[in-house]
Amino acid sequence: MPPADTAQRTGRFRWIICGLLFLATVINYLDRSVLGVLAKTLQTEIGWTDTEYGDINAAFQLAYALGFVVLGWFMDRAGTRIGYAVSLIFWSFAAAAHALAHGALGFGIARFFLGLGEAGNFPAVVKAIAEWFPRRERALATGIVISGTTIGAVLAPLVVPPLTLHFGWQAAFAITGLVGLAWVALWLPIYKLPHEHPRVGAAELAHIESDREPPGAKISWASLIPHRQTWAIAVVKFLTDPIWWFYLFWNGKFLQEKFDIELRGLALPLMCIYILADLGSIAGGWFSSALMKRGWTTNAARKTAMLVCAICVVPVIYVPFAQSQWTAVLLLGLAAACHQGYAANVFTLASDMFPRRAVGSVTGLAGMMGALGGFLFQMAAGRIIDLTGTYISLFILAGTIYLIATALMHLITPRSEVAHVGG
């Protein structure tokens, strides 16, 4: 949050919008995390293999890839207010529909539709932040919103085991899935563009618009393809997003198998991992913003923050060899924190390098690439674990890929200059 005296001069309604984006992101990750918490329980009850579990997750990722492109385009055409509401209603019903599944195929179908709807979250978030925040505050706002992913992941092991133990796993999916409808009832009356909003005063509006480009005509999605900036974001997402999905979908199962943890005992380890990730999300956004306030260029600040995060991820390679449950948890928490700090700066670079009318589509394309990477990773992960009986190669990849991604981004866009995108 900005200092109190600054907030009083400029107004603070933009931070209420940030809070709504945060809440939606919490719900987004709560809904997608339920399966990861119940993975071992459902594997025992239904009898699927690690390969089948990987394929169920891959169905989510494939739909997520398709949904990112379609819904990123839809956000730019329909606007953030309507586009976000449609996306959240769709994924809420898809999440609840998991309660109707009876086998691997049924879960795969439910996951596909969940991924299709949930793909609208981040294009909407990045677009809303570009609409409501000046460039110098976007990394902090993005970090706060992205921290909602880890709050959702923390809530899942808190609420899912009690619901499952008392009412059955079907209730866990149905109850958590329908929570999103309450958010829509808040969003639709509140959200408008800053210059249309009665709660935004002249000082805050001037602050929001102080360092942004003037609005222009909507641009075609195809016109983004030739730009190096588009592919810099897309390549980084393709390489690093699958690692976050790996943590989200496999951490609970890995900890239960390696350290013989029961479902009711899974909450504390997963909470610790995702609380650390939450802190990393905010710290990563704060760090690059702090460097910019000290006079660093946008390019240097964002990439320095990314490099620091990439270096700090490396120790996760040791996780499969850890003899102590809490050593593994702390290493996973550090890696998750660094991923979130890294992601906050990648998302913000999209709004730094593109005009705001293109941000939804750029984020959609990059998110599609990240989800395609996740699709391939999930297809491979289950097969590798079934074949080798170990997670070692997966954690080696998780510990090294961020350094490779950072180097590639710098090679593609050495100065992170603004793309001149036509209509």
Long-range contacts (C-beta under 8 A, 24 or more apart in sequence): 2-137, 9-203, 10-203, 10-204, 10-206, 10-207, 11-200, 11-201, 11-203, 11-204, 11-207, 12-204, 13-197, 13-199, 13-200, 13-204, 14-132, 14-133, 14-141, 14-194, 14-200, 14-204, 14-208, 16-190, 16-199, 17-128, 17-132, 17-190, 17-191, 18-129, 18-132, 18-133, 18-141, 18-144, 18-145, 20-183, 20-186, 20-187, 20-190, 20-191, 21-124, 21-125, 21-128, 21-129, 21-145, 21-148, 22-144, 22-145, 22-147, 22-148, 22-151, 23-148, 23-183, 23-186, 24-84, 24-88, 24-121, 24-124, 24-125, 24-148, 24-180, 24-183, 24-187, 25-121, 25-125, 25-145, 25-146, 25-148, 25-149, 25-152, 26-148, 26-149, 26-151, 26-152, 26-155, 27-88, 27-92, 27-152, 27-179, 27-180, 27-183, 28-88, 28-91, 28-118, 28-121, 28-148, 28-149, 28-152, 29-148, 29-149, 29-150, 29-151, 29-152, 29-153, 29-156, 29-248, 30-152, 30-153, 30-155, 30-156, 30-159, 30-176, 30-179, 31-91, 31-92, 31-95, 31-114, 31-118, 31-152, 31-176, 31-177, 31-180, 32-60, 32-95, 32-114, 32-118, 32-152, 32-248, 33-152, 33-153, 33-155, 33-156, 33-157, 33-160, 33-248, 34-95, 34-98, 34-156, 34-160, 34-172, 34-173, 34-176, 35-98, 35-107, 35-111, 35-249, 36-156, 36-248, 36-249, 36-250, 36-251, 36-252, 36-253, 37-156, 37-157, 37-160, 37-161, 37-252, 37-263, 37-266, 37-270, 38-160, 38-164, 38-169, 38-172, 38-263, 39-249, 39-250, 39-252, 39-253, 40-252, 40-253, 40-256, 40-257, 40-263, 41-164, 41-169, 41-263, 42-107, 42-169, 43-253, 45-169, 46-102, 46-103, 46-104, 48-103, 48-104, 49-382, 49-386, 50-381, 50-382, 50-383, 50-385, 50-386, 51-382, 51-383, 51-386, 52-104, 52-382, 53-104, 53-253, 53-382, 54-378, 54-379, 54-380, 54-381, 54-382, 54-383, 54-385, 55-104, 55-108, 55-378, 55-379, 55-382, 56-104, 56-107, 56-108, 56-111, 57-111, 57-245, 57-249, 57-378, 57-382, 58-374, 58-375, 58-378, 58-379, 59-108, 59-109, 59-111, 59-112, 59-115, 60-111, 60-112, 60-114, 60-115, 61-115, 61-245, 61-371, 61-372, 61-374, 61-375, 61-377, 61-378, 62-112, 62-115, 62-371, 62-372, 62-375, 63-111, 63-112, 63-113, 63-114, 63-115, 63-116, 63-119, 64-115, 64-116, 64-118, 64-119, 64-367, 64-371, 64-374, 65-119, 65-367, 65-368, 65-369, 65-371, 65-372, 65-374, 65-375, 66-116, 66-119, 66-368, 67-115, 67-116, 67-117, 67-118, 67-119, 67-120, 68-119, 68-122, 68-123, 68-363, 68-364, 68-365, 68-366, 68-367, 68-368, 68-370, 68-371, 69-221, 69-364, 69-365, 69-368, 70-119, 70-364, 71-119, 71-120, 71-123, 71-124, 71-364, 72-120, 72-123, 72-360, 72-361, 72-362, 72-363, 72-364, 72-365, 72-367, 72-368, 73-221, 73-360, 73-361, 73-364, 74-120, 75-120, 75-123, 75-124, 75-127, 75-360, 75-364, 76-127, 76-218, 76-357, 76-358, 76-360, 76-361, 77-218, 80-124, 80-127, 80-128, 80-131, 80-191, 80-360, 81-187, 81-188, 81-191, 81-192, 83-120, 83-123, 83-124, 83-360, 84-120, 84-121, 84-124, 84-128, 84-187, 84-191, 85-184, 85-187, 85-188, 86-120, 87-117, 87-118, 87-119, 87-120, 87-121, 87-124, 88-117, 88-120, 88-121, 88-180, 88-183, 88-184, 88-187, 89-117, 89-180, 89-181, 89-184, 90-116, 90-117, 90-120, 91-116, 91-117, 91-118, 91-120, 91-180, 92-117, 92-177, 92-178, 92-179, 92-180, 92-181, 93-177, 93-178, 94-177, 95-173, 95-176, 95-177, 95-178, 95-180, 96-173, 96-174, 96-177, 96-178, 97-173, 97-177, 98-173, 98-177, 99-169, 99-170, 99-171, 99-173, 99-174, 99-177, 100-170, 115-371, 119-364, 119-367, 119-371, 122-347, 122-363, 122-367, 123-359, 123-360, 123-361, 123-363, 123-364, 123-367, 124-360, 125-347, 126-347, 126-350, 126-351, 126-359, 126-360, 126-363, 127-356, 127-359, 127-360, 127-363, 128-191, 129-351, 130-212, 130-351, 130-356, 130-359, 131-193, 131-194, 131-356, 132-194, 132-208, 133-208, 134-207, 134-208, 134-209, 134-210, 134-211, 134-212, 135-211, 135-212, 135-298, 135-351, 135-352, 136-211, 136-289, 136-292, 136-293, 137-289, 138-348, 138-351, 138-352, 139-285, 139-286, 139-288, 139-289, 139-292, 139-302, 139-344, 139-345, 139-348, 140-282, 140-285, 140-286, 140-289, 141-285, 142-285, 142-344, 142-347, 142-348, 142-351, 143-281, 143-282, 143-283, 143-284, 143-285, 143-286, 143-341, 143-344, 144-281, 144-282, 144-285, 146-281, 146-285, 146-340, 146-343, 146-344, 146-347, 147-278, 147-279, 147-281, 147-282, 147-340, 149-277, 149-281, 149-340, 150-274, 150-275, 150-277, 150-278, 150-281, 150-336, 150-340, 151-274, 151-278, 153-248, 153-270, 153-273, 153-274, 153-277, 154-270, 154-271, 154-274, 154-275, 154-278, 156-270, 157-252, 157-266, 157-267, 157-270, 157-271, 158-267, 158-271, 161-263, 161-264, 161-266, 161-267, 164-263, 165-263, 165-264, 212-356, 213-355, 213-356, 215-356, 215-357, 216-355, 216-357, 216-423, 217-357, 217-423, 218-357, 218-423, 219-355, 219-357, 219-358, 219-361, 219-421, 219-422, 219-423, 220-423, 221-361, 221-365, 223-421, 223-422, 223-423, 224-354, 224-358, 224-361, 224-362, 224-365, 224-419, 224-421, 227-419, 227-421, 228-412, 228-413, 228-419, 229-353, 229-354, 229-362, 229-413, 229-416, 229-417, 229-418, 229-419, 230-362, 230-365, 230-366, 230-419, 231-412, 232-349, 232-353, 232-408, 232-409, 232-412, 232-413, 232-416, 233-346, 233-349, 233-350, 233-353, 233-362, 233-363, 233-365, 233-366, 233-409, 234-365, 234-366, 234-368, 234-369, 235-369, 235-405, 235-408, 235-409, 235-412, 236-346, 236-366, 236-405, 236-406, 236-408, 236-409, 237-346, 237-366, 237-367, 237-369, 237-370, 237-373, 238-369, 238-370, 238-372, 238-373, 239-373, 239-401, 239-402, 239-404, 239-405, 239-408, 240-339, 240-342, 240-343, 240-346, 240-370, 240-401, 240-402, 240-405, 241-367, 241-370, 241-371, 241-373, 241-374, 242-370, 242-373, 242-374, 242-376, 242-377, 242-378, 243-335, 243-339, 243-377, 243-397, 243-398, 243-401, 243-402, 244-336, 244-339, 244-343, 245-374, 245-377, 245-378, 246-377, 246-378, 246-381, 246-394, 246-398, 247-273, 247-332, 247-335, 247-336, 247-339, 247-398, 249-378, 250-381, 250-391, 250-394, 251-332, 254-391, 255-325, 255-328, 255-329, 258-320, 258-325, 258-328, 259-325, 259-328, 261-325, 269-325, 269-326, 269-329, 272-329, 272-330, 272-333, 273-329, 273-332, 273-333, 273-336, 274-333, 274-336, 275-333, 276-330, 276-333, 276-334, 276-336, 276-337, 277-333, 277-336, 277-337, 277-339, 277-340, 278-337, 278-340, 279-337, 280-309, 280-336, 280-337, 280-338, 280-339, 280-340, 280-341, 281-337, 281-340, 281-341, 281-343, 281-344, 283-337, 283-341, 284-309, 284-338, 284-340, 284-341, 284-342, 284-343, 284-344, 284-345, 285-341, 285-344, 285-345, 285-348, 287-341, 288-344, 288-345, 288-348, 298-352, 298-416, 299-414, 299-415, 299-416, 302-345, 302-348, 302-349, 302-352, 302-416, 303-345, 303-406, 303-409, 303-410, 303-416, 305-341, 305-342, 305-345, 306-342, 306-345, 306-346, 306-402, 306-406, 306-409, 307-406, 308-341, 309-338, 309-339, 309-341, 309-342, 309-345, 309-402, 310-338, 310-342, 310-402, 310-403, 310-405, 310-406, 311-403, 312-338, 313-338, 313-339, 313-342, 313-398, 313-399, 313-402, 314-399, 314-400, 314-403, 315-399, 316-395, 316-398, 316-399, 317-395, 317-396, 317-398, 317-399, 317-400, 318-395, 319-391, 319-395, 320-390, 320-391, 320-392, 320-395, 321-392, 335-398, 335-399, 338-402, 339-402, 342-402, 349-416, 352-416, 352-418, 353-413, 353-416, 353-417, 353-418, 353-419, 354-418, 354-419, 354-421, 355-418, 355-419, 355-421, 358-419, 358-421
